[in-house]
Amino acid sequence: MLKTSIHGAWSSRAMFVLATVGAAVGLGNIWRFPYLTGEYGGSAFILVYLICLFFIGMPIMMAEIMLGRRGRQSPANTMYTLAIEAGRSSHWKYLGWMGMIAGLLILSYYSVIAGEVMAYIFRAASGAFTHQTSSGIRSIYSDFVSSPENLLAWHTIFIVVTMIVVARGVHEGLEKTLRIVTPLFFILLLILVGYGMQSKGFSEAVTFLFRPDFQKLIYVVNDSGVRELTAKPILVAMGHSFFTLSLGMGAIMAYGAYLGREVSISHATLAVVVMDTLVALLAGLAIFPIVFSNQLDPASGPGLIFQTLPIAFGGMAGGVFFGSLFFILLFLAAWSSAIALVEPTVAWMVESRRVTRVKATVWIGIIVWLLGIASIFSATGTTLRDILLIFMHGLDLDTIGLRQKFFSQTFFEVVDFATTNIMLPLGGMLMAIFVGWVMHRESVRAEINVRHGDLCTLWMSILKYVSPLAVLIIFLSAVGLLGNV
Ligand code: PHE
């Protein structure tokens, strides 16, 4: 086994935790978690998400870090090396490949949202939110997203700044920035929660977030107003627990590859999961009081944070300052996550294609930038059907099935669903199976380095049976019960 990775190593355990928290905490916590919670009815959704986070996500995160540290290469090559070490098929490398593809697809829309965040730094700084009503704030948002050239410009800027950091190697820029950003981010979130606590919607928000209503978890009301059984909220909660921890696609494996042998993987993992959960819950506590005080719709989708938080900034003393600072921090959080989304692919290109880090980053930047254009049109409401129509002009739509529900979704919706709810849990499940069933016990024990033998056995049994089965059951029930929801 390699002693160190050719890409470098973290300077300390604290740095690894900080970088992994940086990868984990991002738009997933502040943008995605609140809007999903709103869409899927609140507390029961949160409960399932927390269960998945601690019982499925955490053990898999330990496994993913362990795999990286043992393989010391990009995920595809790590999987290849470890499979050969265990005397198994080299096809396991495709697990790394699936992760790389998922990472680039996620980044293609992540960058569009991060671009919106960057634009909002300037909106906030210019005082655009001051004393605005909630409908004023909403129209600022809808004006913004209905202009593709605006979105494209910000998407381009975000891709460029991300690629600059990745091209230089993660350590220098990232280590220094994260040291300041992470604590500052917490403080600002607490200020926003403080604002929420004074608003009249606070108790309603707490009930919405923390008093479980299981009906909302298993039923949906369909278009004709009839209640139907569904497994979608559970699938989405599981998918989000993978997304928010950056799990199942190799980012954590890549970061694990740069980790020293002496570091305790279990402690580091616990720290990351707790921090990530805290940020998400604080974001919920900051956003939902504003939703309820202003009679906004909790289920208003991906635009939720852009339509709520500016109301708080517009109404509070020092709102221009706090508002700009908040969006700056959110941008930095998105930035540190975006870096983790491309690191596996860049590392792979450097190892296997023998190109320089800079060249690898440029290529990947171009691919992600192009993919992102499809997400930009999603923000303006363009569906898959509209896109296909451009290419298939003149064909009879009904005969080729273009009227199906699938085609009425946007590119963003389809890619987000396929990557987060399918590819990431599938990737995580295969990693659990690999560690539980494929690797030799002794290699796993030697690498994971857990001092209590019992804990290690428990963890291995979870990976062997609980995590794969849980993911499988959720997948199967989703296939059976998703129906036409
Ligand atoms: N965890 C990040 C977030 O919550 C997103 C991410 C997913 C980053 C997968 C890297 C890999 O925003």
Boltz pocket constraint, residues with backbone or C-beta under 6 A from the ligand:
constraints:
  - pocket:
      binder: B
      contacts: [[A, 23], [A, 24], [A, 25], [A, 26], [A, 27], [A, 28], [A, 29], [A, 106], [A, 242], [A, 243], [A, 244], [A, 245], [A, 246], [A, 247], [A, 249], [A, 251], [A, 337], [A, 338], [A, 340], [A, 341]]
      max_distance: 6.0
